[in-house]
Amino acid sequence: MPTLGRMPFLDSVRSPSDLRGLSAVQLAELADEIRSFLIRHVSRTGGHLGPNLGVVELTLALHRVFDSPHDPIVFDTGHQSYVHKILTGRQGAFPTLRQKDGLSGYPARDESPHDWVENSHATTSLSWAEGMAKAYRLRGEDRTVVAVIGDGALTGGMAWEALNNIAVGDDLKLVIVVNDNGRSYTPTVGGIATHLSALRTDRRYERTLATIKQRVRSAPLIGGPLYDVMHGFKTGVKDILAPQGMFSDLGLKYVGPIDGHDLGMLERALESAKNFGGPVIVHAMTVKGKGFRAAEEDEADRFHAIGLIDESTGEPLTLNPKRTWTDAVREQVVAVATEHDDVVGITAAMLHPTGMDGFAQAFPDRVFDVGIAEQHAVTSAAGLAAGGLHPVVALYATFLNRAFDQVLMDVALHGQGVTFLLDRAGITGPDGPSHHGMWDTSLMAMVPGLHLAAPRDERRLGEALDQAVTIADAPSVIRYSKDPVPAELAALRCQGGVDVLVEHAHARVLLVAHGVMAHTAVEAARRIGAQGITCSVVDPVWALPVNPELVELCRGAELVVTLEDGGVSGGLGSRLALACAEAGVWTPLRHLGIPQRFCRQASRAEILDELGLTVQGVARTVVEWALDRSSDALPPALTAGA
């Protein structure tokens, strides 16, 4: 692999057209340079290193065979698009990767015309590609659409809904590249993964692959004859190793499996697929983390996503001794499962990131990883509950969006006791707009009977989980940040289930703070008091259903301000305002939270500062509202940061 000095081939690439004059030897050198470039830069910024090391040759082949952006390339799990960004003129921006106003960690349409879909939730690429290919067919445009799917995305049902429709589109110019690295975050699970891994691990395939390579290389470079050779060898291998080949059984043309690091073979296969004129699946087998020994030897996730690391050893440079919310959940779930033998766990390809790995180690028969299939996870949980168990479903908050209908109609409508642990709730930072957990409270607030807690510290987390697993007739949600767990914030007293954190007799302002924002509220109250405005702070503990005692506390204030780390439109503050109106409490309510817009990537602190959700920002806004006597005429949904 090249040293960290000059990279002659990479330095000469500014667009995909620059690749087409390179020889096979030069392309191999370029692949090495790209890997060195990735390791150097991603180790300094953090990001998805392992997936991109695995798609270097594949991405080179795609850009040599297809004419991007005329031929759209759509990446599923868009974190595998770093090489694509390098080859489309953005290598100079890599020092800003995933930083405020910098290069996105996913495809971004405002960065390049080569980015068609800002795809960072998995399993959607095939539907996008099918729709685009239909549009070009109807418009009479000669364009081929390429969908690159992998990193476990084929475990999601939406991908198979798309394949079912693609299979009847005989004249769609669509090439589906299956990047089969056997993993999502961790080894991919399920029947599909088992089927693919049978090919990957069968020694007969390894012997046959060499023969396939030899025959393909001796075939014509393009056109039908090569496709016949590839297809013929595919059929032979499939009949021996996988007689029920799932792709062919759908009626789709299939090429593979092929070595995803053999650039020549990839190009020939992709050229054949392009010239076929209808939907074709190209099955490429790749190695996640390839070319970086530390990544290849990392059995946890092959450096799927990293922080700052040593670019030579892969060792982390910033050891974070602070305990995170995920660390706390990891221990709390095991404690609850030990006490309640009816508690089972479910996660969607995120066993380690959500902290469910401890549960799986302690009780391996009681934890189910369903792959990237959130809808199935939620309805399966409803079934487990109906069978007498209490499922705990652990997801990132942003991914629960995908299963809203299942929460509403399968869990809530049927009165099933299912607990949802939502990691990465609120503003998450560098992964950008698709990963901020800002939608869950607005969605969950619409679900009848749902219980929602946003703990302010680890003690409240344990108490909420203990209570949630005893709720047998309704869904419960516990949401928490990705940040370190803050210090314990004790209540002065509890009033009917509402924790009073700061109290002043006849306070002019009541701050109602949810979750980690309680710490911000307590500090802000001190600053507000310094301006001569008395301010009390309460934590509802359970935000949903709205506690009648909280409504009565609102009755006694001159101004109520709600503070939440979630979407303000239809969020927890909005629900409190509605409950107050229904109870005849007409105290003016104002809401501080995340405005309904897509927040670009930046650190959590930077975004909170931009939105006015820091101690200083909250204090300033509340003082302005309290002093502005005309504020009583403002609409209740007024939002800081909007």
C-alpha positions as CSV (number, residue, x, y, z in Angstrom):
1,M,0.0,0.0,0.0
2,P,1.4,3.5,-0.8
3,T,3.0,5.7,1.8
4,L,1.3,8.9,2.9
5,G,3.2,10.9,0.4
6,R,2.2,11.8,-3.2
7,M,-0.5,9.6,-4.8
8,P,0.1,10.0,-8.6
9,F,-2.9,8.2,-9.8
10,L,-5.4,9.5,-7.3
11,D,-4.1,13.0,-7.7
12,S,-5.0,12.8,-11.4
13,V,-8.6,11.7,-10.9
14,R,-11.1,14.6,-10.8
15,S,-14.0,12.8,-12.5
16,P,-15.0,9.3,-13.6
17,S,-13.9,10.0,-17.1
18,D,-10.3,10.2,-15.8
19,L,-10.5,6.5,-15.0
20,R,-11.1,5.2,-18.5
21,G,-7.5,5.6,-19.8
22,L,-5.9,3.8,-17.0
23,S,-4.3,0.3,-17.5
24,A,-5.0,-2.7,-15.3
25,V,-1.7,-2.1,-13.5
26,Q,-2.5,1.6,-13.0
27,L,-6.0,0.8,-11.7
28,A,-4.5,-1.6,-9.1
29,E,-2.2,1.1,-7.9
30,L,-5.1,3.6,-7.8
31,A,-7.1,1.1,-5.7
32,D,-4.2,0.9,-3.2
33,E,-3.9,4.7,-3.1
34,I,-7.7,5.1,-2.5
35,R,-7.4,2.7,0.5
36,S,-4.5,4.7,1.9
37,F,-6.4,7.9,1.4
38,L,-9.5,6.5,3.2
39,I,-7.5,5.2,6.1
40,R,-5.6,8.5,6.5
41,H,-8.7,10.8,6.4
42,V,-11.4,8.7,8.1
43,S,-9.0,7.9,10.9
44,R,-8.9,11.7,11.6
45,T,-12.5,12.5,11.2
46,G,-14.3,9.3,12.1
47,G,-16.9,7.7,9.9
48,H,-17.7,4.5,8.0
49,L,-14.3,3.1,7.2
50,G,-14.9,-0.7,6.9
51,P,-17.7,-0.6,4.3
52,N,-15.7,1.8,2.0
53,L,-12.5,-0.2,2.1
54,G,-14.6,-3.1,0.9
55,V,-16.0,-1.4,-2.2
56,V,-13.0,0.2,-3.8
57,E,-12.7,-2.1,-6.8
58,L,-16.5,-2.3,-7.1
59,T,-16.8,1.5,-7.2
60,L,-14.0,1.8,-9.7
61,A,-15.7,-0.7,-12.0
62,L,-19.0,1.0,-11.7
63,H,-17.6,4.4,-12.8
64,R,-15.6,2.8,-15.7
65,V,-18.6,0.9,-17.1
66,F,-21.4,3.4,-16.5
67,D,-21.6,7.0,-17.5
68,S,-22.5,8.8,-14.2
69,P,-24.4,11.0,-13.7
70,H,-26.2,10.2,-17.0
71,D,-26.5,6.7,-15.7
72,P,-27.6,7.2,-12.0
73,I,-25.8,5.2,-9.4
74,V,-28.0,4.8,-6.2
75,F,-26.3,3.5,-3.1
76,D,-28.3,1.6,-0.5
77,T,-26.9,2.2,3.0
78,G,-25.3,5.3,1.6
79,H,-22.4,5.2,4.0
80,Q,-20.6,3.1,1.4
81,S,-20.3,6.0,-1.0
82,Y,-17.0,7.5,0.2
83,V,-15.1,6.0,-2.8
84,H,-17.8,7.3,-5.1
85,K,-17.2,10.8,-3.6
86,I,-13.5,10.5,-4.2
87,L,-13.9,9.6,-7.8
88,T,-16.4,12.4,-8.5
89,G,-14.1,15.3,-7.5
90,R,-14.6,15.6,-3.8
91,Q,-11.4,14.2,-2.4
92,G,-10.2,17.7,-1.4
93,A,-13.2,18.0,1.0
94,F,-12.4,14.8,3.0
95,P,-10.7,16.7,5.9
96,T,-14.2,18.1,6.6
97,L,-16.0,14.7,6.5
98,R,-19.1,14.7,8.7
99,Q,-18.3,18.1,10.2
100,K,-20.4,21.3,10.2
101,D,-20.7,22.7,6.7
102,G,-18.4,19.9,5.5
103,L,-18.6,16.8,3.4
104,S,-21.6,14.6,4.2
105,G,-21.0,11.0,5.3
106,Y,-23.8,10.0,2.8
107,P,-24.7,10.9,-0.7
108,A,-25.8,14.6,-0.9
109,R,-27.5,16.2,-3.8
110,D,-26.1,19.6,-3.0
111,E,-22.6,18.3,-3.2
112,S,-22.6,16.7,-6.7
113,P,-24.8,15.8,-9.6
114,H,-23.4,12.3,-9.3
115,D,-25.4,11.9,-6.0
116,W,-29.1,11.1,-6.8
117,V,-30.5,9.8,-3.6
118,E,-29.5,11.0,-0.1
119,N,-29.8,7.4,1.1
120,S,-28.9,6.6,4.7
121,H,-31.8,4.5,5.8
122,A,-31.4,1.0,4.4
123,T,-33.4,-1.1,1.9
124,T,-34.7,1.8,-0.2
125,S,-32.3,1.8,-3.2
126,L,-34.2,-0.8,-5.3
127,S,-37.5,1.1,-5.1
128,W,-35.7,4.3,-6.1
129,A,-34.0,2.6,-9.0
130,E,-37.1,0.8,-10.2
131,G,-39.0,4.1,-10.2
132,M,-36.2,6.0,-12.0
133,A,-35.8,3.2,-14.6
134,K,-39.6,3.3,-15.3
135,A,-39.4,7.1,-15.7
136,Y,-36.6,6.9,-18.3
137,R,-38.5,4.1,-20.2
138,L,-41.6,6.2,-20.3
139,R,-39.7,9.3,-21.4
140,G,-37.8,7.4,-24.1
141,E,-34.4,8.1,-22.5
142,D,-31.5,5.6,-23.0
143,R,-30.2,5.5,-19.5
144,T,-29.3,2.6,-17.2
145,V,-29.9,2.9,-13.5
146,V,-27.6,1.1,-11.1
147,A,-28.6,0.2,-7.5
148,V,-25.8,-0.9,-5.1
149,I,-27.3,-2.8,-2.2
150,G,-25.4,-4.5,0.6
151,D,-24.3,-4.2,4.2
152,G,-27.3,-6.3,5.2
153,A,-29.9,-4.3,3.4
154,L,-31.3,-7.4,1.7
155,T,-32.6,-8.5,5.1
156,G,-35.2,-5.7,4.8
157,G,-38.6,-6.4,3.4
158,M,-38.8,-3.3,1.3
159,A,-36.0,-4.5,-0.9
160,W,-37.9,-7.7,-1.6
161,E,-41.1,-5.7,-2.4
162,A,-39.0,-3.8,-5.0
163,L,-37.5,-7.0,-6.4
164,N,-41.0,-8.5,-6.8
165,N,-41.9,-5.6,-9.0
166,I,-38.6,-5.4,-10.8
167,A,-39.0,-9.0,-11.8
168,V,-41.9,-8.2,-14.1
169,G,-40.2,-5.2,-15.7
170,D,-38.5,-7.1,-18.5
171,D,-37.5,-3.9,-20.4
172,L,-36.3,-1.9,-17.4
173,K,-32.6,-0.9,-17.9
174,L,-31.7,-1.6,-14.4
175,V,-28.6,-3.3,-12.9
176,I,-28.7,-4.4,-9.2
177,V,-25.3,-4.9,-7.7
178,V,-25.4,-7.0,-4.5
179,N,-22.4,-6.1,-2.4
180,D,-22.2,-9.3,-0.4
181,N,-19.8,-8.8,2.5
182,G,-21.8,-11.0,4.8
183,R,-22.3,-8.2,7.3
184,S,-24.4,-5.2,8.2
185,Y,-22.9,-3.8,11.5
186,T,-22.1,-7.4,12.5
187,P,-22.6,-10.7,10.6
188,T,-25.8,-10.5,8.7
189,V,-28.6,-12.8,10.1
190,G,-31.6,-14.6,8.5
191,G,-32.4,-17.0,5.8
192,I,-31.2,-14.8,3.0
193,A,-27.8,-14.3,4.7
194,T,-27.6,-18.0,5.3
195,H,-28.2,-18.7,1.6
196,L,-25.5,-16.3,0.5
197,S,-23.0,-17.5,3.1
198,A,-23.5,-21.0,1.8
199,L,-21.9,-19.9,-1.4
200,R,-19.3,-17.9,0.4
201,T,-18.1,-20.8,2.6
202,D,-18.5,-23.8,0.2
203,R,-15.0,-24.9,-0.8
204,R,-16.3,-26.1,-4.1
205,Y,-17.2,-22.5,-5.0
206,E,-13.6,-21.4,-4.3
207,R,-12.3,-24.1,-6.7
208,T,-14.9,-23.3,-9.3
209,L,-14.3,-19.5,-9.1
210,A,-10.8,-19.9,-10.6
211,T,-12.3,-21.7,-13.6
212,I,-14.9,-19.0,-14.0
213,K,-12.3,-16.3,-14.0
214,Q,-10.2,-18.1,-16.6
215,R,-13.1,-18.7,-18.9
216,V,-14.5,-15.1,-18.6
217,R,-11.1,-13.6,-19.3
218,S,-10.9,-15.6,-22.5
219,A,-14.4,-14.5,-23.6
220,P,-15.2,-11.4,-25.7
221,L,-15.1,-8.2,-23.7
222,I,-18.7,-7.1,-24.3
223,G,-22.0,-8.3,-25.6
224,G,-24.1,-11.4,-25.6
225,P,-21.4,-14.0,-26.0
226,L,-19.8,-13.0,-22.7
227,Y,-23.2,-12.9,-21.0
228,D,-23.8,-16.5,-22.2
229,V,-20.5,-17.6,-20.7
230,M,-21.2,-15.9,-17.4
231,H,-24.7,-17.1,-17.3
232,G,-23.7,-20.6,-18.2
233,F,-21.1,-20.8,-15.5
234,K,-23.5,-19.2,-13.0
235,T,-26.1,-21.9,-13.8
236,G,-23.6,-24.7,-13.3
237,V,-22.3,-23.3,-10.0
238,K,-25.8,-22.6,-8.7
239,D,-27.0,-26.1,-9.6
240,I,-24.1,-27.6,-7.6
241,L,-24.0,-25.2,-4.7
242,A,-27.4,-23.5,-4.5
243,P,-30.0,-25.3,-6.5
244,Q,-32.8,-23.0,-5.2
245,G,-31.0,-19.8,-6.3
246,M,-33.3,-17.2,-4.9
247,F,-32.6,-14.5,-7.4
248,S,-33.1,-16.7,-10.5
249,D,-36.2,-18.1,-8.9
250,L,-37.7,-14.6,-9.0
251,G,-37.2,-14.6,-12.8
252,L,-34.3,-12.1,-12.7
253,K,-31.2,-12.5,-14.7
254,Y,-28.2,-13.2,-12.5
255,V,-24.5,-12.9,-12.8
256,G,-22.3,-14.3,-10.1
257,P,-21.2,-14.8,-7.5
258,I,-18.0,-13.0,-8.6
259,D,-14.9,-11.8,-6.8
260,G,-15.7,-8.2,-5.8
261,H,-12.0,-7.3,-5.7
262,D,-11.1,-8.5,-9.2
263,L,-11.5,-5.3,-11.2
264,G,-11.3,-7.0,-14.6
265,M,-14.0,-9.5,-13.7
266,L,-16.2,-6.9,-12.2
267,E,-16.0,-4.7,-15.3
268,R,-16.8,-7.6,-17.6
269,A,-19.8,-8.7,-15.5
270,L,-21.1,-5.1,-15.3
271,E,-20.7,-4.5,-19.0
272,S,-22.6,-7.7,-19.8
273,A,-25.4,-6.6,-17.4
274,K,-25.5,-3.1,-18.9
275,N,-25.8,-4.5,-22.5
276,F,-28.6,-7.0,-21.6
277,G,-31.2,-4.3,-21.7
278,G,-33.3,-5.6,-18.8
279,P,-33.0,-6.1,-15.0
280,V,-29.9,-8.0,-14.1
281,I,-28.4,-8.8,-10.7
282,V,-24.6,-8.8,-10.3
283,H,-23.6,-10.6,-7.1
284,A,-20.2,-9.5,-5.9
285,M,-18.5,-10.9,-2.9
286,T,-16.4,-8.4,-1.0
287,V,-14.4,-8.2,2.2
288,K,-15.5,-5.5,4.6
289,G,-12.4,-3.5,5.8
290,K,-10.2,-5.0,3.0
291,G,-6.6,-3.7,3.0
292,F,-6.5,-2.6,6.6
293,R,-5.4,-5.4,8.8
294,A,-6.9,-3.9,12.0
295,A,-10.3,-3.7,10.3
296,E,-10.1,-7.2,8.7
297,E,-9.3,-8.7,12.1
298,D,-12.0,-6.8,14.0
299,E,-14.6,-9.4,14.6
300,A,-17.1,-7.0,16.2
301,D,-17.9,-5.0,13.1
302,R,-14.9,-4.7,10.8
303,F,-14.6,-1.0,11.6
304,H,-18.1,-0.4,10.3
305,A,-18.1,3.1,12.0
306,I,-15.1,4.5,13.8
307,G,-14.1,7.5,15.9
308,L,-10.6,8.9,15.8
309,I,-8.0,6.1,15.4
310,D,-4.3,5.5,14.8
311,E,-4.1,5.1,11.0
312,S,-1.4,2.4,11.4
313,T,-2.7,0.3,14.2
314,G,-6.4,1.1,14.3
315,E,-6.2,1.8,18.0
316,P,-8.6,4.5,19.2
317,L,-6.9,7.8,19.8
318,T,-9.5,9.3,22.1
319,L,-10.4,6.9,25.0
320,N,-13.7,8.1,26.3
321,P,-14.0,6.9,29.9
322,K,-17.3,8.5,30.3
323,R,-20.3,6.2,30.7
324,T,-22.8,6.5,27.9
325,W,-26.5,6.0,27.9
326,T,-25.9,2.9,25.8
327,D,-23.5,1.5,28.5
328,A,-26.2,2.1,31.1
329,V,-28.9,0.4,29.1
330,R,-26.6,-2.6,28.5
331,E,-26.5,-3.2,32.3
332,Q,-30.0,-2.2,33.1
333,V,-31.6,-4.6,30.5
334,V,-29.6,-7.5,31.9
335,A,-30.8,-6.7,35.4
336,V,-34.4,-6.5,34.3
337,A,-34.2,-9.7,32.3
338,T,-32.7,-11.5,35.3
339,E,-35.6,-10.4,37.4
340,H,-38.3,-11.0,34.8
341,D,-38.0,-14.2,32.9
342,D,-40.8,-13.2,30.5
343,V,-38.6,-10.3,29.1
344,V,-37.1,-11.0,25.7
345,G,-35.1,-8.7,23.4
346,I,-35.3,-7.8,19.8
347,T,-33.1,-5.6,17.7
348,A,-32.7,-4.9,14.0
349,A,-29.1,-5.5,13.0
350,M,-27.9,-3.3,15.9
351,L,-27.1,-5.7,18.7
352,H,-23.9,-4.0,19.9
353,P,-24.8,-0.3,19.0
354,T,-28.0,-0.4,21.1
355,G,-26.4,-2.3,24.1
356,M,-28.4,-5.4,23.6
357,D,-25.3,-7.5,23.3
358,G,-25.0,-7.9,27.1
359,F,-28.6,-9.3,27.2
360,A,-27.7,-11.7,24.3
361,Q,-24.6,-12.9,26.2
362,A,-26.5,-13.5,29.4
363,F,-29.6,-15.0,27.8
364,P,-28.8,-16.1,24.2
365,D,-32.1,-17.8,23.7
366,R,-34.1,-14.7,24.6
367,V,-32.6,-12.2,22.2
368,F,-33.5,-12.0,18.5
369,D,-31.7,-10.0,15.9
370,V,-34.0,-9.8,12.9
371,G,-31.7,-7.9,10.5
372,I,-32.6,-4.6,8.9
373,A,-36.3,-5.2,9.3
374,E,-37.8,-2.7,11.7
375,Q,-41.4,-3.4,10.6
376,H,-41.0,-7.1,11.2
377,A,-39.3,-6.5,14.5
378,V,-42.2,-4.5,15.9
379,T,-45.0,-6.8,14.7
380,S,-43.0,-9.9,15.8
381,A,-42.8,-8.2,19.2
382,A,-46.6,-7.9,19.2
383,G,-46.8,-11.6,18.5
384,L,-44.3,-12.4,21.3
385,A,-46.4,-10.3,23.7
386,A,-49.6,-12.0,22.6
387,G,-47.8,-15.3,23.4
388,G,-47.2,-14.2,27.0
389,L,-43.8,-12.5,26.9
390,H,-42.7,-8.9,27.3
391,P,-40.5,-7.9,24.4
392,V,-38.0,-5.1,24.7
393,V,-37.2,-3.7,21.2
394,A,-34.0,-1.7,20.9
395,L,-33.6,0.6,17.9
396,Y,-32.1,4.0,17.0
397,A,-34.8,6.6,17.5
398,T,-34.6,7.5,13.8
399,F,-35.4,4.0,12.7
400,L,-38.6,3.6,14.7
401,N,-40.1,6.0,12.1
402,R,-40.0,3.1,9.6
403,A,-42.3,1.0,11.8
404,F,-44.9,3.6,12.9
405,D,-47.8,1.7,11.4
406,Q,-46.8,-1.4,13.2
407,V,-46.5,0.4,16.6
408,L,-50.0,1.9,16.0
409,M,-51.9,-1.0,14.5
410,D,-50.1,-4.1,15.7
411,V,-49.0,-3.2,19.1
412,A,-51.2,-0.3,20.4
413,L,-54.5,-1.4,18.7
414,H,-54.1,-4.9,20.1
415,G,-53.1,-3.6,23.6
416,Q,-49.8,-5.5,23.6
417,G,-47.2,-4.8,26.2
418,V,-44.0,-4.0,24.2
419,T,-41.2,-1.7,25.4
420,F,-39.2,0.3,22.9
421,L,-35.7,1.5,23.8
422,L,-34.8,4.4,21.5
423,D,-31.1,5.0,21.4
424,R,-29.6,8.2,19.8
425,A,-32.8,10.2,20.5
426,G,-32.7,13.9,19.8
427,I,-29.9,15.6,18.0
428,T,-27.2,13.1,17.2
429,G,-24.7,15.1,15.2
430,P,-22.3,14.1,12.4
431,D,-24.5,11.5,10.6
432,G,-26.8,14.3,9.4
433,P,-30.5,14.8,8.8
434,S,-31.6,11.2,8.4
435,H,-30.1,10.1,11.8
436,H,-31.3,12.8,14.1
437,G,-33.8,11.2,16.5
438,M,-36.2,14.1,16.3
439,W,-39.3,12.6,14.9
440,D,-40.2,9.8,17.4
441,T,-41.9,12.0,20.0
442,S,-44.2,13.6,17.4
443,L,-45.1,10.2,16.0
444,M,-45.5,8.4,19.3
445,A,-47.7,11.2,20.7
446,M,-50.3,10.1,18.2
447,V,-50.5,6.5,19.5
448,P,-53.4,6.0,21.9
449,G,-52.4,4.7,25.3
450,L,-48.7,4.8,24.7
451,H,-46.4,5.5,27.7
452,L,-43.3,7.6,27.0
453,A,-40.4,8.3,29.4
454,A,-37.3,10.5,28.7
455,P,-35.1,9.8,31.7
456,R,-32.9,12.7,32.9
457,D,-30.2,10.5,34.5
458,E,-29.3,6.8,34.9
459,R,-31.3,6.3,38.1
460,R,-34.4,7.5,36.2
461,L,-33.6,5.2,33.3
462,G,-33.5,2.2,35.6
463,E,-36.8,3.2,37.2
464,A,-38.5,3.7,33.9
465,L,-37.3,0.4,32.5
466,D,-38.5,-1.4,35.7
467,Q,-41.9,0.2,35.3
468,A,-42.1,-0.3,31.5
469,V,-41.8,-4.1,31.6
470,T,-44.7,-4.3,33.9
471,I,-47.1,-2.5,31.5
472,A,-48.9,-5.4,29.9
473,D,-51.6,-3.7,27.9
474,A,-50.0,-0.9,26.0
475,P,-46.7,0.1,24.3
476,S,-44.0,1.9,26.3
477,V,-41.1,4.0,25.0
478,I,-37.9,5.0,26.7
479,R,-35.8,7.5,24.7
480,Y,-32.3,8.7,25.5
481,S,-29.3,10.5,23.9
482,K,-26.1,9.0,22.5
483,D,-24.1,11.3,24.8
484,P,-22.4,10.4,28.1
485,V,-24.8,9.9,31.0
486,P,-25.0,13.1,33.0
487,A,-24.7,13.3,36.8
488,E,-27.7,12.4,38.9
489,L,-30.1,15.2,39.2
490,A,-32.1,14.7,42.4
491,A,-35.7,16.0,42.8
492,L,-36.6,18.4,45.6
493,R,-39.9,16.5,45.9
494,C,-42.3,14.5,43.8
495,Q,-45.8,15.8,43.2
496,G,-48.2,13.2,41.9
497,G,-45.5,11.6,39.7
498,V,-44.0,14.9,38.6
499,D,-40.4,15.6,39.9
500,V,-39.9,19.2,41.1
501,L,-36.3,20.1,40.4
502,V,-36.3,23.9,41.1
503,E,-39.1,25.5,43.2
504,H,-40.1,29.1,44.0
505,A,-43.3,30.0,45.7
506,H,-45.6,31.9,43.2
507,A,-43.0,31.5,40.4
508,R,-43.7,33.6,37.3
509,V,-42.3,30.9,34.9
510,L,-42.7,27.2,35.0
511,L,-40.1,25.3,32.9
512,V,-41.3,21.8,32.0
513,A,-38.1,19.9,30.9
514,H,-38.0,16.5,29.3
515,G,-35.1,14.1,29.5
516,V,-31.6,15.3,29.4
517,M,-32.9,18.8,28.8
518,A,-33.7,18.9,32.5
519,H,-30.1,19.7,33.2
520,T,-30.2,22.6,30.8
521,A,-33.4,23.8,32.4
522,V,-32.0,23.8,35.9
523,E,-29.0,25.9,34.9
524,A,-31.1,28.2,32.8
525,A,-33.5,28.7,35.8
526,R,-30.6,30.1,37.8
527,R,-29.8,32.6,35.1
528,I,-33.4,33.6,34.7
529,G,-33.6,34.2,38.4
530,A,-30.6,36.4,38.2
531,Q,-32.7,38.7,36.0
532,G,-35.4,39.0,38.7
533,I,-37.8,36.5,37.2
534,T,-38.7,33.6,39.5
535,C,-38.6,30.2,37.6
536,S,-39.5,26.7,38.8
537,V,-38.5,23.6,36.9
538,V,-40.3,20.2,36.8
539,D,-39.6,16.9,35.0
540,P,-42.8,15.0,34.1
541,V,-40.8,11.7,34.3
542,W,-43.4,10.1,32.1
543,A,-44.3,12.5,29.4
544,L,-47.1,10.4,27.9
545,P,-49.8,10.1,28.8
546,V,-49.9,13.7,30.1
547,N,-50.0,13.6,33.9
548,P,-53.1,15.6,35.2
549,E,-50.9,16.8,38.1
550,L,-48.6,18.5,35.6
551,V,-51.6,20.3,34.1
552,E,-52.5,21.6,37.5
553,L,-48.9,22.8,38.1
554,C,-49.3,24.8,34.8
555,R,-52.4,26.4,36.1
556,G,-50.5,28.3,38.8
557,A,-47.8,29.9,36.6
558,E,-47.9,33.1,34.6
559,L,-46.0,31.5,31.7
560,V,-45.2,27.8,31.0
561,V,-42.2,27.0,28.7
562,T,-41.6,23.4,27.6
563,L,-38.2,22.2,26.7
564,E,-37.5,19.0,24.8
565,D,-34.9,17.3,22.6
566,G,-37.4,16.4,19.9
567,G,-39.5,17.9,17.2
568,V,-41.6,20.7,18.6
569,S,-44.4,20.3,16.1
570,G,-46.8,17.7,17.6
571,G,-44.2,16.9,20.2
572,L,-44.4,16.6,24.0
573,G,-45.0,20.3,24.6
574,S,-47.8,20.3,22.1
575,R,-49.5,17.4,23.9
576,L,-49.2,19.3,27.2
577,A,-50.8,22.4,25.6
578,L,-53.7,20.3,24.3
579,A,-54.2,18.7,27.7
580,C,-54.2,22.1,29.4
581,A,-56.8,23.4,26.9
582,E,-59.0,20.4,27.5
583,A,-58.8,21.0,31.3
584,G,-59.5,24.7,31.0
585,V,-56.0,25.8,31.9
586,W,-55.3,28.9,29.8
587,T,-51.8,29.8,31.1
588,P,-49.7,30.9,28.0
589,L,-47.5,28.0,26.9
590,R,-44.4,28.4,24.7
591,H,-42.3,25.5,23.4
592,L,-38.6,25.2,23.0
593,G,-37.4,22.2,20.9
594,I,-36.2,21.2,17.5
595,P,-38.0,23.0,14.6
596,Q,-39.5,20.8,11.9
597,R,-36.6,21.1,9.4
598,F,-33.8,18.8,8.3
599,C,-30.8,19.6,10.4
600,R,-27.5,19.1,8.5
601,Q,-24.5,17.4,10.1
602,A,-22.5,19.0,12.9
603,S,-21.6,18.2,16.4
604,R,-24.5,17.9,18.8
605,A,-23.3,20.9,20.7
606,E,-23.1,23.0,17.5
607,I,-26.6,22.2,16.5
608,L,-28.1,22.8,20.0
609,D,-26.3,26.2,20.0
610,E,-27.7,27.0,16.6
611,L,-31.2,26.1,17.7
612,G,-31.0,28.1,21.0
613,L,-31.2,25.0,23.1
614,T,-28.2,25.7,25.3
615,V,-28.4,27.1,28.8
616,Q,-27.7,30.6,27.6
617,G,-30.1,30.3,24.7
618,V,-32.9,28.9,26.8
619,A,-32.4,31.6,29.5
620,R,-32.3,34.4,27.0
621,T,-35.5,33.3,25.2
622,V,-37.5,32.7,28.4
623,V,-36.5,36.1,29.8
624,E,-37.6,37.7,26.6
625,W,-40.9,35.9,26.6
626,A,-41.5,36.7,30.3
627,L,-40.8,40.4,29.8
628,D,-42.8,40.7,26.6
629,R,-46.3,41.3,27.9
630,S,-47.5,41.0,24.3
631,S,-46.3,37.4,24.3
632,D,-49.7,36.3,25.5
633,A,-51.0,36.9,22.0
634,L,-48.4,34.8,20.3
635,P,-49.4,31.3,19.0
636,P,-48.7,28.4,21.3
637,A,-46.5,26.7,18.8
638,L,-43.8,29.4,18.8
639,T,-40.5,27.7,18.5
640,A,-37.0,28.8,19.4
641,G,-34.6,28.4,16.5
642,A,-37.3,28.4,13.9
